[in-house]
Amino acid sequence: MNIRKGTTDDLEVLKEVGQRTFIETFAPHNSEENMKNYLENGFSEEKLQIELNDPYSEFYFIELKGHVIGYLKVNFGPSQTELQDDQSLEIERIYVLKLFHGKKVGQLLYEKAIDMAKTRHLKYVWLGVWEKNERAIRFYEKNGFEAFDTHVFELGNDKQTDILMKLNLVY
């Protein structure tokens, strides 16, 4: 497996993998209408282009035999969705195709994020995870994250609760 930094040339693959992984993870728990709305807006080419061009956000794609099987999105400073702390890195997304769950793909992307935070000498890494995504919650807890707050995530007309989790970095 190979991890490479994403560029604006990756718009189509980002859209394709983002939508597919979002459907695989969240469709069984949400209405078709809310999913359709989110997929159209959350993964629109315009929105993804803005994210890819954001100097405070970075994407990393993980490939197997030349095919993207997942990606990582991290945010720094003003691009963080909640805290916007210059001493932190936000993991906004670790999305892995379902076929590759349990094969350490997510762990490799997670380790990439931690390495980036440590290289920048940041104090902590934080993220938000849907309270019903038990698999992801267990993954982050296994990696030392602890819940510290919650926030509302709107998926269409459904107000959902995300658990905010944090990992203090030790050097």
Secondary structure, DSSP 4 states (H G I P E B T S, - for coil): -EEEE--GGGHHHHHHHHHHHHHHHHGGGS-HHHHHHHHHHHT-HHHHHHHHH-TTEEEEEEEETTEEEEEEEEEEGGGSSS---TTEEEEEEEEE-GGGTTTTHHHHHHHHHHHHHHHTT-SEEEEEEETT-HHHHHHHHHTT-EEEEEEEEEETTEEEEEEEEEEE---
